Amino acid sequence: MTVKKSKPRAEIQQRANPLTLWASRLAIGLLFVALCAWLDRIKARWYVFNPTELHELAQAAIASSPNDTAGMIQHIVTNLTLTHPSNKIKLNVDSSEWVFNNAGGAMGAMYIIHASITEYLIIFGTPLGTEGHTGLHTADDYFNILVGEQWAFLPGSLEMERYTPGMVHFLPRGTAKQYKMHTGCFALEYARGWIPLMMPFGLADTFTSTLDPITMYHTVRITAREMIRNIFIGKI
């Protein structure tokens, strides 16, 4: 006589209760969505920088060091260091730490002044000029022109937007534009929102175009280092 082997209890329950299994997965998914929505509502409590103050700082840097991009950057970093205590926010004061940035078809270089989960502040630009896609981001972006010009275009507008030194180009989250930076254009760029979600856009061209692992390594290394430094002092 052949004895049938009994099936494991877990397998029997999984086959007998498919609705229970999918209901639990749905519940977990809804809880995750609710958590993300709650965090998105309260993320402003972790912001340290103020867009208006940064705009005024950019204008002051232009006035203090006309036709001297390096002097403007030094003015900005020195001011931020004096006005933001290191126990509240960590800043990268090594202004020689530049890396290439290829994103959305555009190419330039950036110096990361600050990076945390909810904010980043960088100097971005190129002496050669570049053009590309801004990206569609989960953060508001404030692009304060220091030198040169930036042009931008929103589908349907039919006319370009023009930004010159002292002006700020505001890109709300969820908005995408075509943009062009002319020869010798640099800006103080401030983003506030969920910064890690911007990283895929910032690194995608490495895999699809430039194949530059060294730049990717330094970008990830510096960004992660600054984020971790800020997490250790409670700056999310």
C-alpha positions as CSV (number, residue, x, y, z in Angstrom):
1,M,0.0,0.0,0.0
2,T,1.3,3.4,-1.0
3,V,1.4,6.1,1.7
4,K,0.8,9.6,0.5
5,K,3.1,12.2,1.9
6,S,1.4,15.1,3.7
7,K,2.1,18.6,2.3
8,P,3.7,21.2,4.5
9,R,1.2,23.2,6.5
10,A,2.5,26.5,5.2
11,E,1.9,25.3,1.6
12,I,-1.7,24.2,2.4
13,Q,-2.5,27.5,4.1
14,Q,-1.0,29.6,1.2
15,R,-3.1,27.7,-1.3
16,A,-6.2,27.7,0.9
17,N,-6.0,31.4,1.7
18,P,-4.8,33.4,-1.4
19,L,-7.1,36.3,-0.5
20,T,-5.5,36.6,3.0
21,L,-2.0,36.6,1.5
22,W,-2.9,39.4,-1.0
23,A,-4.8,41.3,1.7
24,S,-1.7,41.3,3.9
25,R,0.5,42.5,1.0
26,L,-2.0,45.3,0.2
27,A,-2.1,46.3,3.9
28,I,1.7,46.5,4.0
29,G,1.7,48.6,0.8
30,L,-0.9,51.0,2.1
31,L,1.0,51.4,5.4
32,F,4.2,52.2,3.4
33,V,2.3,54.8,1.3
34,A,0.8,56.3,4.4
35,L,4.3,56.5,6.0
36,C,5.8,58.2,2.9
37,A,2.9,60.7,2.8
38,W,3.3,61.5,6.5
39,L,7.1,62.0,6.1
40,D,6.5,64.2,3.1
41,R,4.2,66.5,5.1
42,I,6.7,66.9,7.9
43,K,9.9,67.1,5.9
44,A,10.1,70.9,6.3
45,R,11.0,70.6,9.9
46,W,14.5,69.4,8.8
47,Y,15.2,72.3,6.5
48,V,18.0,74.6,7.6
49,F,18.6,76.8,4.6
50,N,16.2,79.5,3.5
51,P,15.8,80.2,-0.3
52,T,15.4,83.9,0.2
53,E,18.5,84.2,2.4
54,L,20.5,82.1,-0.1
55,H,19.4,84.4,-2.9
56,E,20.5,87.4,-1.0
57,L,23.8,85.7,-0.2
58,A,24.4,85.0,-3.9
59,Q,23.7,88.6,-4.7
60,A,26.1,89.7,-2.0
61,A,28.8,87.4,-3.3
62,I,28.4,88.9,-6.8
63,A,28.7,92.4,-5.4
64,S,31.8,91.5,-3.3
65,S,33.7,89.8,-6.0
66,P,32.6,91.0,-9.5
67,N,34.1,89.1,-12.3
68,D,35.8,86.7,-9.8
69,T,33.9,83.3,-9.6
70,A,36.4,81.9,-7.1
71,G,36.0,84.9,-4.9
72,M,32.2,84.5,-5.0
73,I,32.4,80.9,-4.0
74,Q,34.7,81.8,-1.1
75,H,32.4,84.5,0.0
76,I,29.5,82.1,0.1
77,V,31.3,79.4,2.0
78,T,32.8,81.8,4.5
79,N,29.4,83.3,5.2
80,L,27.6,80.0,5.5
81,T,30.3,78.8,7.9
82,L,29.9,81.8,10.1
83,T,26.1,81.8,10.2
84,H,25.5,78.1,10.5
85,P,27.0,76.3,13.6
86,S,28.6,73.0,12.9
87,N,26.4,71.3,15.6
88,K,23.3,72.1,13.5
89,I,24.5,71.4,10.0
90,K,27.7,70.1,8.4
91,L,29.3,72.0,5.5
92,N,32.0,70.9,3.1
93,V,34.5,73.8,3.2
94,D,37.0,72.1,0.8
95,S,36.3,74.3,-2.3
96,S,38.8,72.3,-4.3
97,E,36.6,69.2,-4.2
98,W,35.1,69.4,-7.7
99,V,33.6,66.6,-9.7
100,F,32.1,66.3,-13.1
101,N,28.3,66.0,-13.3
102,N,26.6,64.5,-16.4
103,A,22.8,64.5,-16.1
104,G,20.0,64.9,-18.6
105,G,22.5,65.3,-21.5
106,A,24.2,68.3,-19.9
107,M,27.7,68.3,-18.6
108,G,29.4,70.6,-16.0
109,A,31.2,70.3,-12.7
110,M,29.9,70.7,-9.1
111,Y,31.3,71.4,-5.7
112,I,29.1,70.0,-3.0
113,I,28.8,72.5,-0.1
114,H,26.1,70.5,1.7
115,A,24.3,67.2,1.3
116,S,21.7,65.7,3.5
117,I,18.5,63.6,3.1
118,T,16.3,66.7,2.6
119,E,18.7,69.4,1.3
120,Y,21.7,69.9,-0.9
121,L,23.6,73.1,-1.8
122,I,26.2,73.0,-4.6
123,I,28.1,75.3,-6.9
124,F,27.4,74.0,-10.5
125,G,28.6,75.3,-13.8
126,T,31.0,75.1,-16.7
127,P,33.3,77.6,-18.5
128,L,32.3,75.9,-21.8
129,G,28.5,76.0,-21.8
130,T,26.1,73.1,-21.9
131,E,22.5,72.2,-22.5
132,G,20.1,69.5,-21.5
133,H,17.0,68.3,-19.5
134,T,16.5,69.6,-15.9
135,G,15.1,66.2,-14.7
136,L,11.8,65.6,-13.1
137,H,12.5,65.7,-9.3
138,T,11.0,65.2,-5.9
139,A,12.6,68.4,-4.7
140,D,12.2,72.1,-5.3
141,D,15.2,73.6,-7.0
142,Y,16.5,77.2,-6.7
143,F,19.2,78.0,-9.3
144,N,21.0,81.3,-8.3
145,I,23.0,82.6,-11.2
146,L,26.4,83.9,-10.2
147,V,28.1,84.5,-13.5
148,G,27.0,84.0,-17.1
149,E,23.4,83.3,-18.3
150,Q,21.0,80.4,-18.2
151,W,18.1,80.0,-20.6
152,A,15.1,77.7,-20.0
153,F,12.1,76.5,-21.9
154,L,8.8,75.0,-20.8
155,P,6.8,73.2,-23.5
156,G,4.1,75.4,-24.8
157,S,5.6,78.7,-23.6
158,L,7.0,79.4,-27.1
159,E,9.5,81.9,-25.6
160,M,12.6,81.3,-23.6
161,E,13.2,82.3,-20.0
162,R,16.4,84.2,-19.4
163,Y,18.3,84.3,-16.1
164,T,21.3,86.5,-15.5
165,P,23.6,87.1,-12.5
166,G,21.7,87.9,-9.4
167,M,18.5,86.2,-10.6
168,V,17.1,82.9,-9.4
169,H,15.6,80.2,-11.6
170,F,13.0,78.4,-9.5
171,L,12.0,74.9,-10.6
172,P,9.1,73.4,-8.5
173,R,9.2,69.7,-7.9
174,G,7.5,67.7,-10.5
175,T,8.4,70.3,-13.2
176,A,10.8,69.6,-16.1
177,K,12.4,72.0,-18.6
178,Q,15.0,72.3,-21.3
179,Y,17.8,74.5,-20.1
180,K,21.0,76.0,-21.5
181,M,24.0,77.4,-19.7
182,H,26.1,79.7,-21.8
183,T,29.9,79.9,-21.8
184,G,31.2,80.8,-18.4
185,C,28.0,80.2,-16.4
186,F,28.1,79.1,-12.7
187,A,25.4,79.1,-10.1
188,L,24.6,78.4,-6.5
189,E,22.0,75.6,-6.6
190,Y,19.8,74.8,-3.7
191,A,17.4,71.8,-3.6
192,R,15.0,70.9,-0.8
193,G,12.9,67.8,-0.8
194,W,13.9,64.1,-0.9
195,I,17.5,64.3,-2.2
196,P,18.3,60.5,-2.5
197,L,15.5,60.2,-5.0
198,M,17.4,62.7,-7.3
199,M,20.5,60.5,-7.4
200,P,19.3,58.1,-10.2
201,F,19.0,61.1,-12.6
202,G,22.4,62.4,-11.5
203,L,24.1,59.0,-12.2
204,A,22.1,57.6,-15.1
205,D,24.4,59.1,-17.8
206,T,27.3,57.3,-16.3
207,F,25.7,54.0,-17.3
208,T,24.2,55.1,-20.7
209,S,26.7,57.5,-22.0
210,T,30.0,58.5,-20.2
211,L,30.9,55.2,-18.7
212,D,33.0,57.1,-16.2
213,P,33.2,55.0,-13.0
214,I,35.8,57.4,-11.4
215,T,33.4,60.3,-11.5
216,M,30.6,58.1,-10.3
217,Y,32.7,56.9,-7.4
218,H,33.7,60.4,-6.3
219,T,30.1,61.7,-6.6
220,V,28.7,58.8,-4.5
221,R,31.6,59.0,-2.0
222,I,31.3,62.8,-1.4
223,T,27.5,62.8,-1.3
224,A,27.3,59.8,1.1
225,R,30.1,61.2,3.3
226,E,28.3,64.5,3.7
227,M,24.9,62.8,4.3
228,I,26.4,60.6,7.0
229,R,28.1,63.5,8.7
230,N,24.8,65.3,8.9
231,I,22.9,62.2,10.1
232,F,25.3,61.9,13.0
233,I,24.3,65.3,14.3
234,G,20.6,64.7,13.7
235,K,20.3,66.7,10.4
236,I,18.0,64.7,8.2
